[in-house]
Amino acid sequence: MAQQSLRFKGVENADQINRITTTLMMLDGVDSVEVGRHGADVEGRVRRETLIQAVRALKLPIEVE
């Protein structure tokens, strides 16, 4: 199982963390997700670019790398 890490800038509250977590968990190929204010660790078979696009699609005022 592969692990991917994302970094965030601008995550300010639990609601944003919950929205990111839910979005990532719903992606095909994702087995587990741990999300915090500064990033996420994702385990599963999913491309990093797919994870980034999913978080950006939330239109939150954050940066994702």
Buried (B, 14 or more C-beta within 10 A) or exposed (E): EEEBEBEBEEBEEEEBBEBBBEBBBEBEBBEEBEBEBEBBEBBBEBEEEBBBEBBEEEEBEBEBE
